Amino acid sequence: MRIVVTGASGFLGRLLADALLRAGTFGGEPIGRLVLVDRVAGAGRPQAGGPLVQEVHGDLVEEMETVFAEPVDVLFHLAAAVSAECEADFDLGMRANVDVTRALLDRARAQSRSGGPAVRLVFASSIAVYGSHPDLPLPPAVSETTLPLPRSSYGTQKLMCEHLIADCTRRGFLDGRVVRLMTVVVRPGRPNAAASGFLSGIVREPLAGLPAVCPVDPGLRVALSSPRRTVEGILRVAEAVRGTGPGRLEGPLPVNLPALTVSVADILATLRQVAGDTVADRVTVAPDPAVEAIVGSWPADFDHRRAGALGLEPDADFLSVLRDYLADHR
């Protein structure tokens, strides 16, 4: 079995690659080759990969020939330009998110038409596909049947890709599975350009002895998922057998991963509880209307019965999320 991960040098890409290598199998079949694709060289290579791992570096569109040089069985498409980047540069978002995804779909379709296996394509989407509008407010709890109404270019681009993948699946070109990710917290490493990046920064930086800025009202409620739960959810949706009944992937709808709903104030209070006043006082609240407009448009409350039918549950509380981070990144 040949599995491809795009965005493999990113945080989630590295975790996903590590999880696949630890398992050694996918859907009960041994993994013969794990192809890690990213613009950045080396950063995504798992230490224990050995001969199973192949790295592909460079622009994904330009590297399609290498990616599809041999049949692809499963493709995890994590590569993307993130929310604040897309809002600042519309053309960048369209190229990195829509054009690249379209190119992958074209190659997957060509593989199937030439007699190769139908690619199982797992697409990392986002809760940014949702948004509240005065004429169409969000319901008390959002589900996969809630009409997406994105309020950012990033959310719009993700939704466009979802529809393309759904249509290609309907037509039998591939087996597309869409996983809508919650905001992943706490992300280690350096800050990225995501509008929601501050939700990790207000924990990560103070713990490292650095100041951090909270650009939203602490009363803002957000939907989160820890890295561990996020990778678990991606793999569960990817490996699920299609059909009806417990543990099976039923119907064409995306899967919203389970959400832990907390306020920013809850996050800061948990940080203070665990790390003390000196650490927590390194956070300064300085609202930024641009960030508040993007993050505040995303829903915070979810009906996750669809994910629950696959055996997925949200994190218990933010204290458990923070303890996981401290255990993994001492």
N, C-alpha and C positions, 0 to 999 in steps of 0.2 A: 504494500500500500504506500502510495506517494502522497504526502500531505504538504501543502504550501501554507505559510503564514506570511501575510503582508503586514508591514509595520512592525516587523519582528524585533527591531532595536528599541521600540517603545516599551514603556513600562509593562503594559498588559501583554504585549507580544512576547516579552521575555518570560513572564510568568506562565503564559500559555504553552510556550515551547518547553519549558521545564516540566510542566505537568504532563505533557504528551510523552516526553522522554522517560519520566518516572514510570508512567503506566506501561509504555512499551507496546501498547496495543490501542486500536481504535475500533469500537464496535465489535470487539472480540477478535479482530484480525491484527496480526503483527504489523508494526510500522516498519516499512523497508527503507524509506527515505523521508527526512524532514527538511524541507526547503525553506530557508529563512530569508525573506526579501525585505530590503530596506535601503534607503538612500545612504544611511550611515554604515560604515564598515566596522565589523567586529563586535560592536557593543551588544548585539543581541545574541551572540553565540553562547549557548549553555556550556558550562564547563565539562559536563559529562556526556556531551553529544557524540563524540567519537566519529566513526565513519558513517553513522546514520545521517549526520547533518551536512547539508550543502548550503553555503551562503551565496546570495546573489545581491550585489551592491549596485546602486544606480537608480535612475528614473524608472519607475515601474513600467510605464508604457514602452520605453525603449528596451526593456529587458523581457518583454513578453515571449520572445523566441526561446530564451533560456528557461523561463518558468514552465513553458509548455513543450520543451524539447522532448520530454517523455510524458506519458499520460498522467494527468492530475486526478486523483480520486477525491480528495477533500481540500477545499481552499477556505481558509479563515481570512476574511478581508477586514483587517483592522486599520490599515493605513488611511489617514485622513488629515486634512487641515482642520484645526479646531475652531471653536465658536468665535472668539474675539478676532482671530486671523481672518475668518470669512467675512465678518462684519466690516473690518477695515479694508479688505481687498476682495471685492466681489469676484473678479476674474480668477484670482488664486483659488478661491473656494470652488468655483465651477470646474477648474482644471483638476485640482487635487481630489475632489470628491465625486463629481459627476462624470467627467471625461474618463478618469482612470477606471471607475466602476464599469462604465459602458465598454471600455476596451477589454476588461476581464470577461464580461458577459459574452462579448463577441468571440473571444478565444475559446471559452467554454462551449459555446454553441458549435463552433467549428470542430472541436474535438468530438462532440457527440455525433455530428453529421458525417464525420469521416469514419465512424464505426467504433470510436473509443468509448470509454465509460462516461456516463453522465456525471458531471462534477457535482459533488455536494458542496454548495457554496454557502458559507455561514457569514452573514454580514452583520457587523457591529453598528447598529443604529443608536438612536439616542432619544431620551425623553424630550429633547428640544423640538421634536416633531409636533408636540402639543403646544398650545398657547391659548390664553384667554382673550376674548374679544367682547366688547360691550354688547354686541348683537348675538353672541354665542358664548356665554360663559361656560366654564368647565363644570362638570358635575361634581358632587361632593367627593366621589372617588373615581378616578380615571381608570378605564380598562381598555383592552385592545379594540373594543367596539366604539370607543369615543372618537368622534371625528377629529383627526389631526388638523390643527390650524397654526402652523409655525409662525413665530413672531421674530424670526431671525433668518439670515441667509443660510447659516449652518443647518438649522432645522429644516428649511425648505429643501436644501440639497440632499439631506439624509432621506427626506420623504420621497423625493424624486427617485432616488436609488431604490428605495423599498418597492415602489410601483414597477420599476423596470425589472427587478428581480422576481416579483410576483408574476408578471406577465411572461417572462422567460420560463418560469416554472409551470405556469398554466399550459404553455405551448409544448412542454416536454423537452426543452433545450437543456435543462439542468434541474437539480433539486435545490432550490433556494430556501434558506432558513434565515429569518431576520430576528435578531435579538436586540431589543431596545435596552440600552444600559442606563442605569441610574448614574448619578455623579459618584465617581469612585474616590473614596476617601479612606485612609490617608495615603497619598502617593508620595513615595520617597524621591530623593534627588532634587534637581533644580526646578524652579517654577516653569510652567509652560504657558502658552498663550490662550489657554481656555478661560472663558469668562468665569467659570466656576473654580478655577485653580486656587483661589484664595481659601476655599474650604479646607484644602490640605495645608496651605501655607500658614494659616493661623494656628495650626498644631505643630507642623514640622519645624518651622523656623524658630518659634520660642523654645522648643525642646532642644534645638541646636545652639541656643544662646543668642539668637538673632531677633531683631525686631520684625514685626509683621503688621500689615494693615488689613483691617476688615472693611471692605468697601460697601457694605450693605447695613441696613438697620438690623441689629441683633435679633429682633423679633421675627425676621423672615424665616419661614419654615421651608425646609428643603428635603428632597428624597435622595438618600444615600445608599451605597452598597460598599462593603469592604472589598479590597482586592481579592481575598480568598473566595468570598461569595460570588463575586463577578466571574472569575475564571471557572468556578464550579458551574455557574449557570450557562456560560457559553458552551462548555463541554457537554452538559446535559442535553441542551437543545440540539447540539450537533450530532450526538450519538443516538438520540431518540428514534425509535422505529415509528414510521408514520402509521396512523390508524386510530381507532377509538379505544378507550379504556385507560386505566391508570398507567402512568409512565409512558404513554404514547403521544406522539405529536399529532393532534387532531386539527384538520382543516388548514386553510391557507393563511390564517392571521399571524402576525408577528407575535413574539412572546416578550412581554414586559417583565424584566427581572424583578424579583421582590424588592420592595423599598423599605428601608428604615426611615421613618419621618421624624425629623427633629428640627428644632429651631437653632439658629446660629448661636443664640444665647445658651442653649443646652450644650453645644459643643464647647464653648468657652468655659462653662461651669464645670464640665467634666475634666477639661484640661487643668483647671485650678484644683479640683479635687485630687487628681492623680499627681500632678507635678508641683503644686504649690503656688503661692502668690507671686513669687519672684518671676517664675516662668510665665504665668498667665498675664502678668502686668506688662509683658513685652508686646502685647497686642493693642493697637490703637484703632479705634473706630473712626473712620473718615469716609462717609458715604460718597460713592461715585455713581452719578445718575446713569451713565452708560452701562455699567456693570449691573446695577439694580434693574434696569429695563430688560436686560437679557435674562438674567437668572430669575428675576421676579415673575417672568412670564411662564416659567415652567411649573407644572403641577407638583404638588407635594404629597398628595394622598392618592394611593393606588389600590385598586381591587386586583390582587394578584392570585386569583383562583386558577387562572390558566397556568401560571408557573407552578402553583401548588400541586396541580395535577401531575406535574413532572417530578414531584418530590422536592421542590425548591422552597426554601423559607428565607425570610429576611434575617439580617443580623438582629440579635436580641435587643441590643441597646448600644449607645455610643461608647459606653465604658468598655464593652467587649471589643469594639472596633479599635479603640485606642490601645488596649492591652495587646491585641494582635500586632499592631504596628510596633509597639515597644519590643515585643518578643522577636519580631522579624528584623528589626533595624536598630539594634542596640548601639 
